[in-house]
Amino acid sequence: MNASRTHAALLGAVMLALPVASVIAAGAYDVGKREYDENCASCHGPAGKGDGAYRDLITAKVPDLTVLARNNGGVFPVLRVYEVIDGRAEVKSHGPRAMPIWGADYLVSAAPRADDYPYDPEVMVRARILALAEYVYRLQAK
């Protein structure tokens, strides 16, 4: 009896996951792009060139995100990108922080999204930042 319940639950989970997997496979749902469009494009621009709608309102030069790998000897600086997006570990030698601290913002917004089941908010923060960093990687000039 336990085995058939387990199989039924597994079958149900697979049936529920198939439509989601097909949407993701079709490219209709891109977590990194969604994060970028919602949180970054207004300053960095839709293609990451530093030409967002708010660029004239910002006193610091908005970086062109498409040349990060080229400026780092052809290697995408994933850890540095992650740390800049997260922003909670400030490095004094890097000067004042001009960009929002998304790690703290993501942490605060994690709780209402998952209040009906146990979760680790730090895992949710890391997942969002990694998705965003991966999207910035895809913006790199070829």
PyMOL commands that place a pseudoatom at each C-alpha (Angstrom):
pseudoatom trace, name=CA, resn=MET, resi=1, chain=A, elem=C, hetatm=0, pos=[0.000, 0.000, 0.000]
pseudoatom trace, name=CA, resn=ASN, resi=2, chain=A, elem=C, hetatm=0, pos=[2.800, 2.406, 0.844]
pseudoatom trace, name=CA, resn=ALA, resi=3, chain=A, elem=C, hetatm=0, pos=[4.575, 1.652, -2.424]
pseudoatom trace, name=CA, resn=SER, resi=4, chain=A, elem=C, hetatm=0, pos=[1.501, 2.391, -4.525]
pseudoatom trace, name=CA, resn=ARG, resi=5, chain=A, elem=C, hetatm=0, pos=[0.942, 5.687, -2.696]
pseudoatom trace, name=CA, resn=THR, resi=6, chain=A, elem=C, hetatm=0, pos=[4.568, 6.595, -3.323]
pseudoatom trace, name=CA, resn=HIS, resi=7, chain=A, elem=C, hetatm=0, pos=[4.241, 5.715, -7.008]
pseudoatom trace, name=CA, resn=ALA, resi=8, chain=A, elem=C, hetatm=0, pos=[1.011, 7.683, -7.300]
pseudoatom trace, name=CA, resn=ALA, resi=9, chain=A, elem=C, hetatm=0, pos=[2.630, 10.709, -5.640]
pseudoatom trace, name=CA, resn=LEU, resi=10, chain=A, elem=C, hetatm=0, pos=[5.651, 10.433, -7.913]
pseudoatom trace, name=CA, resn=LEU, resi=11, chain=A, elem=C, hetatm=0, pos=[3.473, 10.128, -11.004]
pseudoatom trace, name=CA, resn=GLY, resi=12, chain=A, elem=C, hetatm=0, pos=[1.450, 13.151, -9.884]
pseudoatom trace, name=CA, resn=ALA, resi=13, chain=A, elem=C, hetatm=0, pos=[4.624, 15.192, -9.356]
pseudoatom trace, name=CA, resn=VAL, resi=14, chain=A, elem=C, hetatm=0, pos=[5.909, 14.248, -12.807]
pseudoatom trace, name=CA, resn=MET, resi=15, chain=A, elem=C, hetatm=0, pos=[2.579, 15.146, -14.411]
pseudoatom trace, name=CA, resn=LEU, resi=16, chain=A, elem=C, hetatm=0, pos=[2.633, 18.536, -12.703]
pseudoatom trace, name=CA, resn=ALA, resi=17, chain=A, elem=C, hetatm=0, pos=[6.261, 19.153, -13.634]
pseudoatom trace, name=CA, resn=LEU, resi=18, chain=A, elem=C, hetatm=0, pos=[5.886, 18.349, -17.342]
pseudoatom trace, name=CA, resn=PRO, resi=19, chain=A, elem=C, hetatm=0, pos=[4.036, 21.548, -18.292]
pseudoatom trace, name=CA, resn=VAL, resi=20, chain=A, elem=C, hetatm=0, pos=[6.543, 23.649, -16.327]
pseudoatom trace, name=CA, resn=ALA, resi=21, chain=A, elem=C, hetatm=0, pos=[9.475, 21.827, -17.922]
pseudoatom trace, name=CA, resn=SER, resi=22, chain=A, elem=C, hetatm=0, pos=[8.045, 22.345, -21.396]
pseudoatom trace, name=CA, resn=VAL, resi=23, chain=A, elem=C, hetatm=0, pos=[7.598, 26.078, -20.764]
pseudoatom trace, name=CA, resn=ILE, resi=24, chain=A, elem=C, hetatm=0, pos=[11.178, 26.344, -19.533]
pseudoatom trace, name=CA, resn=ALA, resi=25, chain=A, elem=C, hetatm=0, pos=[12.469, 24.240, -22.442]
pseudoatom trace, name=CA, resn=ALA, resi=26, chain=A, elem=C, hetatm=0, pos=[10.566, 26.432, -24.900]
pseudoatom trace, name=CA, resn=GLY, resi=27, chain=A, elem=C, hetatm=0, pos=[12.380, 29.446, -23.492]
pseudoatom trace, name=CA, resn=ALA, resi=28, chain=A, elem=C, hetatm=0, pos=[9.164, 31.101, -22.394]
pseudoatom trace, name=CA, resn=TYR, resi=29, chain=A, elem=C, hetatm=0, pos=[10.361, 31.484, -18.800]
pseudoatom trace, name=CA, resn=ASP, resi=30, chain=A, elem=C, hetatm=0, pos=[13.805, 32.908, -18.122]
pseudoatom trace, name=CA, resn=VAL, resi=31, chain=A, elem=C, hetatm=0, pos=[14.417, 33.653, -14.447]
pseudoatom trace, name=CA, resn=GLY, resi=32, chain=A, elem=C, hetatm=0, pos=[17.675, 35.511, -15.071]
pseudoatom trace, name=CA, resn=LYS, resi=33, chain=A, elem=C, hetatm=0, pos=[16.158, 37.713, -17.772]
pseudoatom trace, name=CA, resn=ARG, resi=34, chain=A, elem=C, hetatm=0, pos=[13.156, 38.446, -15.572]
pseudoatom trace, name=CA, resn=GLU, resi=35, chain=A, elem=C, hetatm=0, pos=[15.446, 39.487, -12.708]
pseudoatom trace, name=CA, resn=TYR, resi=36, chain=A, elem=C, hetatm=0, pos=[17.499, 41.638, -15.077]
pseudoatom trace, name=CA, resn=ASP, resi=37, chain=A, elem=C, hetatm=0, pos=[14.472, 43.312, -16.663]
pseudoatom trace, name=CA, resn=GLU, resi=38, chain=A, elem=C, hetatm=0, pos=[12.913, 44.048, -13.262]
pseudoatom trace, name=CA, resn=ASN, resi=39, chain=A, elem=C, hetatm=0, pos=[16.011, 45.202, -11.399]
pseudoatom trace, name=CA, resn=CYS, resi=40, chain=A, elem=C, hetatm=0, pos=[18.827, 46.137, -13.781]
pseudoatom trace, name=CA, resn=ALA, resi=41, chain=A, elem=C, hetatm=0, pos=[17.612, 47.286, -17.198]
pseudoatom trace, name=CA, resn=SER, resi=42, chain=A, elem=C, hetatm=0, pos=[16.471, 50.701, -15.976]
pseudoatom trace, name=CA, resn=CYS, resi=43, chain=A, elem=C, hetatm=0, pos=[20.117, 51.640, -15.340]
pseudoatom trace, name=CA, resn=HIS, resi=44, chain=A, elem=C, hetatm=0, pos=[22.175, 49.196, -17.422]
pseudoatom trace, name=CA, resn=GLY, resi=45, chain=A, elem=C, hetatm=0, pos=[19.818, 49.198, -20.419]
pseudoatom trace, name=CA, resn=PRO, resi=46, chain=A, elem=C, hetatm=0, pos=[17.906, 46.363, -22.051]
pseudoatom trace, name=CA, resn=ALA, resi=47, chain=A, elem=C, hetatm=0, pos=[21.057, 44.916, -23.651]
pseudoatom trace, name=CA, resn=GLY, resi=48, chain=A, elem=C, hetatm=0, pos=[23.414, 45.695, -20.744]
pseudoatom trace, name=CA, resn=LYS, resi=49, chain=A, elem=C, hetatm=0, pos=[25.297, 48.475, -22.556]
pseudoatom trace, name=CA, resn=GLY, resi=50, chain=A, elem=C, hetatm=0, pos=[24.928, 51.027, -19.728]
pseudoatom trace, name=CA, resn=ASP, resi=51, chain=A, elem=C, hetatm=0, pos=[22.305, 53.007, -21.612]
pseudoatom trace, name=CA, resn=GLY, resi=52, chain=A, elem=C, hetatm=0, pos=[19.263, 52.550, -19.383]
pseudoatom trace, name=CA, resn=ALA, resi=53, chain=A, elem=C, hetatm=0, pos=[16.535, 55.137, -18.954]
pseudoatom trace, name=CA, resn=TYR, resi=54, chain=A, elem=C, hetatm=0, pos=[17.943, 56.244, -15.555]
pseudoatom trace, name=CA, resn=ARG, resi=55, chain=A, elem=C, hetatm=0, pos=[21.585, 56.598, -16.667]
pseudoatom trace, name=CA, resn=ASP, resi=56, chain=A, elem=C, hetatm=0, pos=[21.339, 60.401, -16.768]
pseudoatom trace, name=CA, resn=LEU, resi=57, chain=A, elem=C, hetatm=0, pos=[20.069, 60.483, -13.188]
pseudoatom trace, name=CA, resn=ILE, resi=58, chain=A, elem=C, hetatm=0, pos=[23.041, 58.540, -11.835]
pseudoatom trace, name=CA, resn=THR, resi=59, chain=A, elem=C, hetatm=0, pos=[26.214, 60.431, -10.942]
pseudoatom trace, name=CA, resn=ALA, resi=60, chain=A, elem=C, hetatm=0, pos=[28.521, 57.420, -11.449]
pseudoatom trace, name=CA, resn=LYS, resi=61, chain=A, elem=C, hetatm=0, pos=[29.150, 56.012, -14.922]
pseudoatom trace, name=CA, resn=VAL, resi=62, chain=A, elem=C, hetatm=0, pos=[26.865, 53.026, -15.477]
pseudoatom trace, name=CA, resn=PRO, resi=63, chain=A, elem=C, hetatm=0, pos=[29.048, 50.094, -16.569]
pseudoatom trace, name=CA, resn=ASP, resi=64, chain=A, elem=C, hetatm=0, pos=[28.632, 48.291, -19.863]
pseudoatom trace, name=CA, resn=LEU, resi=65, chain=A, elem=C, hetatm=0, pos=[27.902, 44.748, -18.675]
pseudoatom trace, name=CA, resn=THR, resi=66, chain=A, elem=C, hetatm=0, pos=[28.607, 43.235, -22.082]
pseudoatom trace, name=CA, resn=VAL, resi=67, chain=A, elem=C, hetatm=0, pos=[32.383, 43.672, -21.766]
pseudoatom trace, name=CA, resn=LEU, resi=68, chain=A, elem=C, hetatm=0, pos=[32.980, 42.193, -18.313]
pseudoatom trace, name=CA, resn=ALA, resi=69, chain=A, elem=C, hetatm=0, pos=[34.630, 39.041, -19.683]
pseudoatom trace, name=CA, resn=ARG, resi=70, chain=A, elem=C, hetatm=0, pos=[36.689, 40.969, -22.255]
pseudoatom trace, name=CA, resn=ASN, resi=71, chain=A, elem=C, hetatm=0, pos=[37.904, 43.339, -19.530]
pseudoatom trace, name=CA, resn=ASN, resi=72, chain=A, elem=C, hetatm=0, pos=[38.888, 40.320, -17.415]
pseudoatom trace, name=CA, resn=GLY, resi=73, chain=A, elem=C, hetatm=0, pos=[41.156, 38.577, -19.908]
pseudoatom trace, name=CA, resn=GLY, resi=74, chain=A, elem=C, hetatm=0, pos=[38.304, 36.730, -21.620]
pseudoatom trace, name=CA, resn=VAL, resi=75, chain=A, elem=C, hetatm=0, pos=[37.036, 35.115, -18.415]
pseudoatom trace, name=CA, resn=PHE, resi=76, chain=A, elem=C, hetatm=0, pos=[33.634, 36.066, -17.049]
pseudoatom trace, name=CA, resn=PRO, resi=77, chain=A, elem=C, hetatm=0, pos=[34.204, 37.192, -13.415]
pseudoatom trace, name=CA, resn=VAL, resi=78, chain=A, elem=C, hetatm=0, pos=[31.288, 35.241, -11.969]
pseudoatom trace, name=CA, resn=LEU, resi=79, chain=A, elem=C, hetatm=0, pos=[32.293, 35.616, -8.308]
pseudoatom trace, name=CA, resn=ARG, resi=80, chain=A, elem=C, hetatm=0, pos=[32.802, 39.368, -8.658]
pseudoatom trace, name=CA, resn=VAL, resi=81, chain=A, elem=C, hetatm=0, pos=[29.469, 39.742, -10.478]
pseudoatom trace, name=CA, resn=TYR, resi=82, chain=A, elem=C, hetatm=0, pos=[27.744, 37.702, -7.763]
pseudoatom trace, name=CA, resn=GLU, resi=83, chain=A, elem=C, hetatm=0, pos=[29.292, 39.847, -5.015]
pseudoatom trace, name=CA, resn=VAL, resi=84, chain=A, elem=C, hetatm=0, pos=[28.384, 43.116, -6.728]
pseudoatom trace, name=CA, resn=ILE, resi=85, chain=A, elem=C, hetatm=0, pos=[24.776, 42.018, -7.212]
pseudoatom trace, name=CA, resn=ASP, resi=86, chain=A, elem=C, hetatm=0, pos=[24.515, 40.695, -3.646]
pseudoatom trace, name=CA, resn=GLY, resi=87, chain=A, elem=C, hetatm=0, pos=[26.178, 43.789, -2.189]
pseudoatom trace, name=CA, resn=ARG, resi=88, chain=A, elem=C, hetatm=0, pos=[25.938, 42.749, 1.451]
pseudoatom trace, name=CA, resn=ALA, resi=89, chain=A, elem=C, hetatm=0, pos=[29.688, 42.250, 1.857]
pseudoatom trace, name=CA, resn=GLU, resi=90, chain=A, elem=C, hetatm=0, pos=[31.065, 45.732, 1.289]
pseudoatom trace, name=CA, resn=VAL, resi=91, chain=A, elem=C, hetatm=0, pos=[34.719, 46.025, 0.385]
pseudoatom trace, name=CA, resn=LYS, resi=92, chain=A, elem=C, hetatm=0, pos=[36.005, 49.402, 1.564]
pseudoatom trace, name=CA, resn=SER, resi=93, chain=A, elem=C, hetatm=0, pos=[38.874, 49.438, -0.930]
pseudoatom trace, name=CA, resn=HIS, resi=94, chain=A, elem=C, hetatm=0, pos=[36.344, 49.367, -3.772]
pseudoatom trace, name=CA, resn=GLY, resi=95, chain=A, elem=C, hetatm=0, pos=[34.948, 52.729, -2.731]
pseudoatom trace, name=CA, resn=PRO, resi=96, chain=A, elem=C, hetatm=0, pos=[31.346, 53.768, -2.089]
pseudoatom trace, name=CA, resn=ARG, resi=97, chain=A, elem=C, hetatm=0, pos=[28.522, 51.534, -3.192]
pseudoatom trace, name=CA, resn=ALA, resi=98, chain=A, elem=C, hetatm=0, pos=[26.590, 53.114, -6.070]
pseudoatom trace, name=CA, resn=MET, resi=99, chain=A, elem=C, hetatm=0, pos=[24.364, 50.149, -6.911]
pseudoatom trace, name=CA, resn=PRO, resi=100, chain=A, elem=C, hetatm=0, pos=[21.425, 48.852, -4.828]
pseudoatom trace, name=CA, resn=ILE, resi=101, chain=A, elem=C, hetatm=0, pos=[22.142, 45.977, -2.470]
pseudoatom trace, name=CA, resn=TRP, resi=102, chain=A, elem=C, hetatm=0, pos=[19.995, 43.318, -4.114]
pseudoatom trace, name=CA, resn=GLY, resi=103, chain=A, elem=C, hetatm=0, pos=[20.952, 40.548, -1.678]
pseudoatom trace, name=CA, resn=ALA, resi=104, chain=A, elem=C, hetatm=0, pos=[19.254, 42.387, 1.190]
pseudoatom trace, name=CA, resn=ASP, resi=105, chain=A, elem=C, hetatm=0, pos=[16.256, 43.260, -0.983]
pseudoatom trace, name=CA, resn=TYR, resi=106, chain=A, elem=C, hetatm=0, pos=[15.889, 39.655, -2.161]
pseudoatom trace, name=CA, resn=LEU, resi=107, chain=A, elem=C, hetatm=0, pos=[16.151, 38.426, 1.434]
pseudoatom trace, name=CA, resn=VAL, resi=108, chain=A, elem=C, hetatm=0, pos=[13.323, 40.683, 2.575]
pseudoatom trace, name=CA, resn=SER, resi=109, chain=A, elem=C, hetatm=0, pos=[11.127, 39.743, -0.374]
pseudoatom trace, name=CA, resn=ALA, resi=110, chain=A, elem=C, hetatm=0, pos=[11.778, 35.992, 0.035]
pseudoatom trace, name=CA, resn=ALA, resi=111, chain=A, elem=C, hetatm=0, pos=[9.566, 35.517, 3.091]
pseudoatom trace, name=CA, resn=PRO, resi=112, chain=A, elem=C, hetatm=0, pos=[6.171, 36.453, 1.610]
pseudoatom trace, name=CA, resn=ARG, resi=113, chain=A, elem=C, hetatm=0, pos=[6.811, 34.302, -1.465]
pseudoatom trace, name=CA, resn=ALA, resi=114, chain=A, elem=C, hetatm=0, pos=[7.309, 31.144, 0.572]
pseudoatom trace, name=CA, resn=ASP, resi=115, chain=A, elem=C, hetatm=0, pos=[5.391, 31.598, 3.790]
pseudoatom trace, name=CA, resn=ASP, resi=116, chain=A, elem=C, hetatm=0, pos=[3.337, 28.423, 3.439]
pseudoatom trace, name=CA, resn=TYR, resi=117, chain=A, elem=C, hetatm=0, pos=[6.209, 25.924, 3.621]
pseudoatom trace, name=CA, resn=PRO, resi=118, chain=A, elem=C, hetatm=0, pos=[9.595, 25.644, 5.286]
pseudoatom trace, name=CA, resn=TYR, resi=119, chain=A, elem=C, hetatm=0, pos=[12.339, 27.316, 3.302]
pseudoatom trace, name=CA, resn=ASP, resi=120, chain=A, elem=C, hetatm=0, pos=[15.778, 28.782, 3.644]
pseudoatom trace, name=CA, resn=PRO, resi=121, chain=A, elem=C, hetatm=0, pos=[15.620, 32.420, 2.537]
pseudoatom trace, name=CA, resn=GLU, resi=122, chain=A, elem=C, hetatm=0, pos=[19.365, 32.512, 1.833]
pseudoatom trace, name=CA, resn=VAL, resi=123, chain=A, elem=C, hetatm=0, pos=[18.927, 29.705, -0.706]
pseudoatom trace, name=CA, resn=MET, resi=124, chain=A, elem=C, hetatm=0, pos=[16.248, 31.729, -2.473]
pseudoatom trace, name=CA, resn=VAL, resi=125, chain=A, elem=C, hetatm=0, pos=[18.511, 34.802, -2.489]
pseudoatom trace, name=CA, resn=ARG, resi=126, chain=A, elem=C, hetatm=0, pos=[21.417, 32.801, -3.918]
pseudoatom trace, name=CA, resn=ALA, resi=127, chain=A, elem=C, hetatm=0, pos=[19.219, 31.268, -6.598]
pseudoatom trace, name=CA, resn=ARG, resi=128, chain=A, elem=C, hetatm=0, pos=[17.981, 34.665, -7.773]
pseudoatom trace, name=CA, resn=ILE, resi=129, chain=A, elem=C, hetatm=0, pos=[21.476, 36.165, -7.784]
pseudoatom trace, name=CA, resn=LEU, resi=130, chain=A, elem=C, hetatm=0, pos=[22.938, 33.163, -9.621]
pseudoatom trace, name=CA, resn=ALA, resi=131, chain=A, elem=C, hetatm=0, pos=[20.160, 33.338, -12.225]
pseudoatom trace, name=CA, resn=LEU, resi=132, chain=A, elem=C, hetatm=0, pos=[20.878, 37.033, -12.713]
pseudoatom trace, name=CA, resn=ALA, resi=133, chain=A, elem=C, hetatm=0, pos=[24.651, 36.494, -12.907]
pseudoatom trace, name=CA, resn=GLU, resi=134, chain=A, elem=C, hetatm=0, pos=[24.099, 33.739, -15.479]
pseudoatom trace, name=CA, resn=TYR, resi=135, chain=A, elem=C, hetatm=0, pos=[21.971, 36.124, -17.547]
pseudoatom trace, name=CA, resn=VAL, resi=136, chain=A, elem=C, hetatm=0, pos=[24.696, 38.785, -17.413]
pseudoatom trace, name=CA, resn=TYR, resi=137, chain=A, elem=C, hetatm=0, pos=[27.082, 36.080, -18.629]
pseudoatom trace, name=CA, resn=ARG, resi=138, chain=A, elem=C, hetatm=0, pos=[24.791, 35.561, -21.645]
pseudoatom trace, name=CA, resn=LEU, resi=139, chain=A, elem=C, hetatm=0, pos=[24.985, 39.307, -22.394]
pseudoatom trace, name=CA, resn=GLN, resi=140, chain=A, elem=C, hetatm=0, pos=[28.754, 39.139, -22.973]
pseudoatom trace, name=CA, resn=ALA, resi=141, chain=A, elem=C, hetatm=0, pos=[29.966, 40.414, -26.341]
pseudoatom trace, name=CA, resn=LYS, resi=142, chain=A, elem=C, hetatm=0, pos=[31.163, 37.636, -28.604]
for i in range(1, 142): cmd.bond("trace and resi %d" % i, "trace and resi %d" % (i + 1))
show_as sticks, trace
zoom trace
